[in-house]
Amino acid sequence: MSKLFTSQKIKHLEIKNRIVLPPIVCFSFAGESGFVAEKNIKHYEALAKGGSGLIIVEATCVNPNGRLSEGQLGIWDDRYIERLSKLAQVCHKHNAKVILQIHHAGLKTPKAVSGDTISSSDYHDGKLSARAMSRDELHVIQRDFIEAALRAWKAGFDGIELHGAHGYLMTQFFSSKINKRTDEYGGNLENRLRFTTEITQGIRQKVNEDFIVGIRMGCNESDLKTSIEMAKRFEAIGIDYLHVSTGFDNIPITEEVPEAFPCNWIVYGAVKIKEQVTIPVIAVNGIKTSQQAQYLIENNLVDFVAIGRAQLADYNFVNHIKEENAVVRCLACKPCKWFINGDYCPRHI
């Protein structure tokens, strides 16, 4: 049997295989209230049934004024626990472990969501603008993350993933390109990580030891060398796994990707980070075939592979490759139909 289908642990949590569904927002599934809809439940149950060992549920916002869209899932109130618990239940029903990604968009919050956009520092680039949070406001958002994690635990999730990638709020603290604070939350790397460090410590005080706390981070924040140092510090503060993507922006790392490497620079960044830490690393971005996934796992380059669009195109992708059956292939639409409405995916079955 391929090593891709062997089990692997994240701390005490045993995952049945090495394939992860990354967090992909289902635009238009949930309404403006942010409650889990029946379409969300059916979507995640189909994917769990399709064979993924670990499902990371899409970015779920910790504060209504930090949503990335008006229809984003919410977790800023106890009222959301009941419906979120149904997502956890349907994933567990099919022997998949399930983690909830928690999120705040910061300066990337649309004006339709909030006219008062906040970030680590004042920011204006002609397209996006935000004001710096006061220290008191910063502590409120930290509490929002901590309380969101507690709600995810109460809802039956196996853990949470802090969204520290893709230009959202945490990256706006990590990145020296935007974080210009002069207090203890800005300046050197330790200070720029303090916002997330204190959130992690706060979560640990609220949940039991088995609850997983992971983070999605960039390999280019602001370069690979700095990201490796970040990864080491995340491990030191008790983060249980690293899900490596891109950071504040999409500027590629300067390290040359070997010609024989079958994936892109983002996945290569994950491989280089894996060399420097002992906690599990998930690689993501552009991994669409079983051959790519097997290469990464068979050669012990990462611990897990996150396969997104291929699973959206074929809910049974994992079972199909395990059984060596044909898969329904992603057609790589530009832009991806899932950014508007997954019902429009031309290969969706």
C-alpha positions as CSV (number, residue, x, y, z in Angstrom):
1,M,0.0,0.0,0.0
2,S,1.2,3.5,-0.8
3,K,2.6,5.4,2.1
4,L,0.0,8.1,1.2
5,F,-2.5,5.8,2.9
6,T,-0.7,5.1,6.1
7,S,-1.7,6.8,9.3
8,Q,0.1,9.7,10.9
9,K,-0.4,11.5,14.2
10,I,-0.6,15.2,15.0
11,K,0.2,15.1,18.7
12,H,-2.3,12.5,20.0
13,L,-4.6,12.7,17.1
14,E,-4.2,9.8,14.6
15,I,-5.1,10.7,11.0
16,K,-6.0,7.7,8.9
17,N,-4.0,8.8,5.8
18,R,-1.8,11.7,4.7
19,I,-4.4,13.6,2.6
20,V,-5.9,16.8,3.9
21,L,-8.7,18.9,2.6
22,P,-7.5,22.4,3.0
23,P,-9.8,25.2,4.1
24,I,-11.7,26.5,1.1
25,V,-14.5,29.0,1.6
26,C,-17.8,27.9,0.1
27,F,-18.9,31.3,-1.2
28,S,-22.7,31.7,-1.3
29,F,-23.4,28.5,0.8
30,A,-24.0,30.4,4.1
31,G,-26.2,33.5,4.4
32,E,-25.3,36.9,5.9
33,S,-26.1,35.6,9.4
34,G,-22.9,33.4,9.2
35,F,-24.7,30.2,10.4
36,V,-23.7,26.8,8.9
37,A,-26.3,26.0,6.2
38,E,-27.5,22.6,5.1
39,K,-25.4,23.0,1.9
40,N,-22.3,23.3,4.1
41,I,-23.1,20.1,6.0
42,K,-23.8,18.1,2.8
43,H,-20.6,19.5,1.2
44,Y,-18.3,18.4,4.1
45,E,-20.0,15.1,4.6
46,A,-19.5,14.2,0.9
47,L,-15.8,15.1,1.2
48,A,-15.4,13.1,4.4
49,K,-17.1,10.2,2.8
50,G,-14.7,10.6,-0.2
51,G,-11.7,9.6,1.9
52,S,-9.7,12.5,3.3
53,G,-8.0,11.8,6.6
54,L,-8.2,15.3,7.8
55,I,-10.7,18.0,6.9
56,I,-9.9,21.6,7.7
57,V,-13.2,23.5,7.6
58,E,-13.1,26.9,5.8
59,A,-12.1,30.2,7.3
60,T,-14.6,31.0,10.1
61,C,-14.6,34.5,11.4
62,V,-14.0,35.4,15.0
63,N,-15.6,38.9,14.8
64,P,-18.4,40.1,12.5
65,N,-16.3,43.2,11.5
66,G,-13.5,41.1,10.3
67,R,-15.2,38.9,7.7
68,L,-13.7,38.4,4.3
69,S,-17.2,38.4,2.8
70,E,-20.8,39.1,3.9
71,G,-21.6,35.4,3.8
72,Q,-18.6,34.0,5.7
73,L,-19.2,31.4,8.4
74,G,-19.1,32.9,11.9
75,I,-18.0,31.8,15.3
76,W,-18.2,35.0,17.3
77,D,-21.1,33.9,19.5
78,D,-22.2,30.8,21.3
79,R,-25.2,30.6,19.0
80,Y,-23.0,29.2,16.3
81,I,-21.9,26.2,18.2
82,E,-25.0,24.0,17.5
83,R,-24.7,24.3,13.7
84,L,-20.9,24.0,13.6
85,S,-21.2,20.8,15.7
86,K,-23.1,19.3,12.8
87,L,-20.1,19.8,10.5
88,A,-17.9,18.0,13.1
89,Q,-20.3,15.2,13.4
90,V,-20.7,14.4,9.7
91,C,-16.9,14.4,9.3
92,H,-16.4,12.1,12.3
93,K,-19.2,9.8,11.0
94,H,-16.9,8.9,8.1
95,N,-13.7,8.5,10.2
96,A,-12.2,11.8,9.1
97,K,-10.7,14.1,11.7
98,V,-11.9,17.7,11.5
99,I,-10.2,21.0,12.4
100,L,-11.8,24.5,12.1
101,Q,-9.8,27.4,10.7
102,I,-10.4,30.6,12.6
103,H,-9.9,33.9,10.9
104,H,-10.0,37.7,10.9
105,A,-9.4,39.6,7.6
106,G,-7.9,42.8,9.1
107,L,-7.3,45.3,6.3
108,K,-8.7,42.9,3.7
109,T,-12.1,43.2,5.2
110,P,-14.4,44.6,2.5
111,K,-16.0,48.0,3.1
112,A,-19.4,46.3,2.7
113,V,-18.7,44.4,5.9
114,S,-17.1,47.2,7.9
115,G,-16.4,50.8,7.2
116,D,-13.8,50.9,10.0
117,T,-11.1,48.6,8.7
118,I,-8.3,47.7,11.2
119,S,-4.8,46.3,11.0
120,S,-1.5,46.1,12.9
121,S,-0.6,49.6,11.5
122,D,-2.0,52.4,9.4
123,Y,-2.0,51.1,5.8
124,H,-2.8,52.7,2.4
125,D,-1.8,51.3,-0.9
126,G,-4.4,52.9,-3.2
127,K,-6.6,49.8,-3.1
128,L,-6.7,48.8,0.6
129,S,-6.6,51.1,3.6
130,A,-6.9,50.5,7.3
131,R,-6.0,52.1,10.6
132,A,-3.8,50.8,13.3
133,M,-5.5,49.1,16.2
134,S,-5.1,50.5,19.7
135,R,-3.6,48.1,22.3
136,D,-7.0,47.7,23.8
137,E,-8.6,46.9,20.5
138,L,-5.8,44.4,19.8
139,H,-6.6,42.6,23.1
140,V,-10.3,42.4,22.2
141,I,-9.4,40.6,18.9
142,Q,-7.1,38.3,20.8
143,R,-10.0,37.4,23.1
144,D,-12.2,36.8,20.1
145,F,-9.7,34.2,18.8
146,I,-9.5,32.5,22.1
147,E,-13.2,32.4,22.6
148,A,-13.7,31.1,19.1
149,A,-11.3,28.2,19.8
150,L,-13.2,27.4,22.9
151,R,-16.5,27.3,20.9
152,A,-14.8,25.0,18.3
153,W,-13.8,22.7,21.1
154,K,-17.4,22.7,22.5
155,A,-18.7,22.0,19.0
156,G,-16.7,18.8,18.9
157,F,-13.9,19.8,16.5
158,D,-10.5,18.0,17.0
159,G,-8.7,21.3,16.9
160,I,-8.4,24.7,15.3
161,E,-6.1,26.3,12.7
162,L,-5.1,29.9,13.2
163,H,-5.2,31.6,9.8
164,G,-1.8,33.2,9.6
165,A,-1.5,33.4,5.9
166,H,-2.8,35.0,2.7
167,G,-2.6,38.6,3.8
168,Y,-5.1,38.3,6.6
169,L,-4.8,39.9,10.1
170,M,-2.1,37.7,11.6
171,T,0.1,38.2,8.6
172,Q,-0.4,41.9,9.0
173,F,1.4,41.5,12.3
174,F,4.0,39.0,11.0
175,S,5.1,41.0,8.0
176,S,7.6,43.8,8.4
177,K,6.2,45.2,5.2
178,I,3.1,46.4,7.0
179,N,3.7,46.1,10.8
180,K,5.3,49.4,11.7
181,R,4.2,49.4,15.4
182,T,6.6,50.8,18.0
183,D,5.1,48.9,21.0
184,E,5.7,45.3,22.1
185,Y,3.7,44.1,19.0
186,G,6.0,45.5,16.4
187,G,9.7,45.7,15.6
188,N,11.7,42.5,15.8
189,L,10.3,39.1,14.9
190,E,9.5,38.1,18.5
191,N,7.4,41.2,18.9
192,R,5.7,40.7,15.5
193,L,4.7,37.2,16.6
194,R,3.5,38.3,20.0
195,F,-0.1,38.8,18.9
196,T,-0.3,35.2,17.8
197,T,1.8,33.8,20.7
198,E,-0.5,35.3,23.2
199,I,-3.6,33.9,21.4
200,T,-2.0,30.5,21.4
201,Q,-1.2,30.7,25.1
202,G,-4.8,31.9,25.8
203,I,-6.3,29.0,23.9
204,R,-4.2,26.5,25.8
205,Q,-5.6,27.7,29.0
206,K,-9.2,27.2,27.8
207,V,-9.1,23.7,26.2
208,N,-7.8,20.3,27.1
209,E,-4.4,19.0,26.2
210,D,-5.6,16.8,23.3
211,F,-7.2,19.7,21.4
212,I,-5.0,20.5,18.4
213,V,-3.8,24.1,17.7
214,G,-2.2,24.5,14.3
215,I,-1.4,27.5,12.1
216,R,-1.5,28.3,8.4
217,M,1.6,30.4,7.7
218,G,3.5,31.6,4.7
219,C,6.9,30.4,3.5
220,N,7.7,33.9,2.2
221,E,7.1,36.1,5.2
222,S,9.0,38.1,4.1
223,D,11.4,35.5,2.9
224,L,12.1,31.8,3.4
225,K,14.8,32.4,6.0
226,T,12.5,34.5,8.2
227,S,9.6,32.0,7.7
228,I,11.9,29.1,8.9
229,E,12.6,31.2,12.1
230,M,8.9,31.8,12.5
231,A,8.2,28.0,12.2
232,K,10.8,27.2,14.9
233,R,9.2,29.8,17.2
234,F,5.7,28.4,16.5
235,E,6.9,25.0,17.5
236,A,8.5,26.4,20.7
237,I,5.3,28.0,21.8
238,G,3.3,24.8,21.4
239,I,1.8,24.9,17.9
240,D,1.0,21.3,16.9
241,Y,1.4,21.6,13.1
242,L,2.3,24.0,10.4
243,H,0.2,24.4,7.2
244,V,2.6,26.2,4.8
245,S,1.2,28.5,2.1
246,T,1.9,32.1,1.3
247,G,2.1,35.1,3.6
248,F,1.2,38.8,3.3
249,D,1.8,38.7,-0.5
250,N,2.6,36.2,-3.2
251,I,6.2,37.2,-3.9
252,P,8.1,34.0,-4.6
253,I,11.0,32.8,-2.4
254,T,14.4,33.4,-4.0
255,E,15.6,29.9,-3.4
256,E,15.7,27.9,-6.7
257,V,13.3,25.0,-6.9
258,P,15.1,21.9,-8.2
259,E,14.2,21.0,-11.8
260,A,13.1,17.5,-10.8
261,F,10.8,18.7,-8.0
262,P,7.2,18.1,-9.2
263,C,5.5,21.0,-7.4
264,N,5.7,24.8,-7.1
265,W,7.8,27.1,-5.0
266,I,5.2,27.2,-2.2
267,V,5.3,23.5,-1.8
268,Y,9.1,23.6,-1.9
269,G,9.0,26.2,0.9
270,A,7.1,23.7,3.0
271,V,9.7,21.1,2.3
272,K,12.5,23.4,3.5
273,I,10.5,24.4,6.6
274,K,10.0,20.7,7.4
275,E,13.7,20.2,7.5
276,Q,14.0,22.6,10.4
277,V,11.1,21.5,12.7
278,T,9.9,18.3,14.4
279,I,6.1,19.0,14.4
280,P,4.1,17.8,11.3
281,V,4.1,20.0,8.2
282,I,1.2,20.1,5.7
283,A,2.2,21.2,2.1
284,V,-0.4,22.9,0.0
285,N,-0.9,24.7,-3.3
286,G,-1.2,23.3,-6.8
287,I,-1.0,19.6,-5.6
288,K,-3.6,18.0,-7.9
289,T,-2.4,14.5,-8.7
290,S,-1.7,11.3,-6.8
291,Q,1.8,11.3,-8.4
292,Q,2.7,14.7,-6.8
293,A,1.3,13.6,-3.4
294,Q,3.1,10.3,-3.4
295,Y,6.4,11.9,-4.3
296,L,6.1,14.3,-1.3
297,I,5.1,11.6,1.2
298,E,7.2,8.6,-0.1
299,N,10.3,10.8,0.1
300,N,9.4,12.0,3.6
301,L,9.5,15.6,2.4
302,V,6.4,16.6,4.3
303,D,4.0,14.8,6.6
304,F,0.7,15.6,4.9
305,V,-0.5,16.9,1.5
306,A,-3.4,19.3,1.2
307,I,-5.3,18.7,-2.0
308,G,-8.0,21.3,-2.6
309,R,-9.4,21.8,-6.1
310,A,-9.0,18.2,-7.1
311,Q,-11.3,17.2,-4.3
312,L,-13.7,19.9,-5.1
313,A,-13.9,18.6,-8.7
314,D,-14.3,15.0,-7.5
315,Y,-15.7,14.5,-4.0
316,N,-14.4,10.9,-4.2
317,F,-10.9,11.9,-5.3
318,V,-9.2,10.2,-2.4
319,N,-11.1,6.9,-2.6
320,H,-10.6,6.9,-6.4
321,I,-6.8,7.2,-6.2
322,K,-6.6,4.6,-3.4
323,E,-8.6,2.2,-5.5
324,E,-6.7,3.2,-8.6
325,N,-9.9,4.3,-10.4
326,A,-10.2,7.3,-12.7
327,V,-10.8,10.7,-11.1
328,V,-12.9,13.5,-12.3
329,R,-10.2,16.1,-13.1
330,C,-10.2,19.7,-12.2
331,L,-10.4,21.8,-15.3
332,A,-8.5,24.7,-13.7
333,C,-11.1,27.3,-14.6
334,K,-9.8,30.9,-14.3
335,P,-11.2,32.1,-12.0
336,C,-12.2,29.0,-10.2
337,K,-16.0,28.7,-10.1
338,W,-15.8,28.0,-6.3
339,F,-14.8,31.6,-5.8
340,I,-18.4,32.5,-6.8
341,N,-20.5,29.4,-6.2
342,G,-19.4,25.8,-6.1
343,D,-22.6,24.7,-7.8
344,Y,-21.1,26.2,-11.0
345,C,-18.1,23.8,-11.0
346,P,-18.3,22.1,-14.4
347,R,-16.8,18.8,-13.1
348,H,-18.6,18.7,-9.8
349,I,-20.5,15.4,-9.2
